[in-house]
């Protein structure tokens, strides 16, 4: 079992920044790939960014150059630094651990006002 707890969401004006955190606990030694997904109202959940235990990263085209994913293996935590936020970034953001089965956090709301 793995537990993922997100924090750091909130309301911000367009152009602002937020940093999301996700702390993992449980069988964390078996986690290689972790990431952030988001789901806007009425839309499907989509990948925002992913990171491996070795530090390799990938990003959705819509966030490249604005968002940065990072990982602190000693703290069992991943982060998502979000800069130059846009109203279209408004969504519930979920932390994800790619395992069998997959694990998800409870989600944290990010709202960007125009």
C-alpha positions in Angstrom: 0.0 0.0 0.0 1.1 3.5 -0.8 -0.5 6.7 0.5 -0.1 10.0 -1.4 -1.0 13.3 0.2 -1.0 16.5 -1.8 -0.9 20.1 -0.6 -0.3 23.6 -2.0 -3.3 24.3 -4.1 -5.3 27.5 -3.9 -6.5 30.6 -5.7 -4.1 32.7 -7.6 -4.3 35.4 -10.2 -3.2 34.8 -13.8 0.6 35.2 -14.0 1.1 34.1 -10.5 2.8 31.0 -9.1 2.0 28.0 -6.8 4.0 25.0 -5.7 2.3 21.7 -5.1 3.8 19.0 -2.9 3.0 15.3 -2.7 4.3 13.2 0.2 4.4 9.4 -0.3 4.3 6.9 2.5 4.0 3.1 2.7 5.8 0.9 0.2 7.6 3.8 -1.3 10.8 1.8 -2.0 9.0 0.3 -5.0 8.0 3.6 -6.6 9.9 4.5 -9.8 7.7 6.8 -11.8 5.6 9.5 -10.1 3.8 12.4 -11.6 1.1 15.0 -11.5 -2.2 14.8 -13.4 -5.0 17.3 -13.6 -8.7 17.3 -14.3 -10.7 20.3 -15.2 -14.4 20.4 -14.8 -16.1 18.5 -17.7 -12.8 17.2 -19.1 -10.7 14.1 -18.8 -7.8 13.7 -16.5 -4.6 14.5 -18.2 -0.9 14.1 -17.5 0.9 17.3 -16.5 4.4 16.1 -15.7 6.2 12.9 -14.7 9.5 12.1 -13.1 11.5 8.9 -12.5 13.5 8.0 -9.4 16.5 8.9 -11.5 15.3 12.4 -12.2 14.2 12.0 -15.8 11.2 14.3 -16.5 8.4 14.8 -19.1 5.8 17.5 -19.5 2.6 18.1 -21.3 3.2 20.6 -24.1 0.7 23.0 -22.5 3.0 23.5 -19.4 6.5 23.2 -20.9 8.6 26.2 -19.9 6.1 27.2 -17.1 6.0 24.1 -14.8 8.8 22.2 -13.2 8.5 18.8 -11.5 11.1 17.8 -9.0 11.7 15.0 -6.5 13.3 14.7 -3.1 13.8 10.9 -2.6 15.1 11.5 1.0 11.8 13.2 1.9 9.6 10.9 -0.3 8.2 14.0 -1.8 7.6 15.3 -5.3 6.9 18.9 -6.2 5.3 20.8 -9.0 6.4 24.4 -9.3 3.9 26.2 -11.4 4.8 29.7 -12.8 3.0 32.0 -15.2 -0.3 30.4 -14.4 -3.2 30.8 -16.8 -6.9 30.5 -16.2 -6.9 27.3 -18.3 -4.6 25.7 -15.7 -7.6 25.7 -13.3 -8.2 22.1 -12.3 -7.9 19.5 -9.5 -4.4 18.3 -9.5 -3.6 14.7 -8.5 -0.4 13.1 -7.5 0.2 9.7 -9.1 2.5 6.7 -8.4 2.8 4.4 -11.4 2.6 1.0 -9.8 0.4 -2.1 -10.0 -2.2 -1.0 -9.1 -1.7 2.7 -9.6 -2.0 5.0 -6.6 -3.6 8.4 -6.5 -3.7 11.2 -4.0 -7.0 12.9 -3.0 -6.4 15.9 -5.3 -5.8 19.6 -4.6 -7.8 22.4 -6.3 -5.9 25.0 -8.3 -7.9 28.0 -9.4 -6.4 30.7 -11.6 -8.5 33.9 -11.9 -8.2 36.1 -15.0 
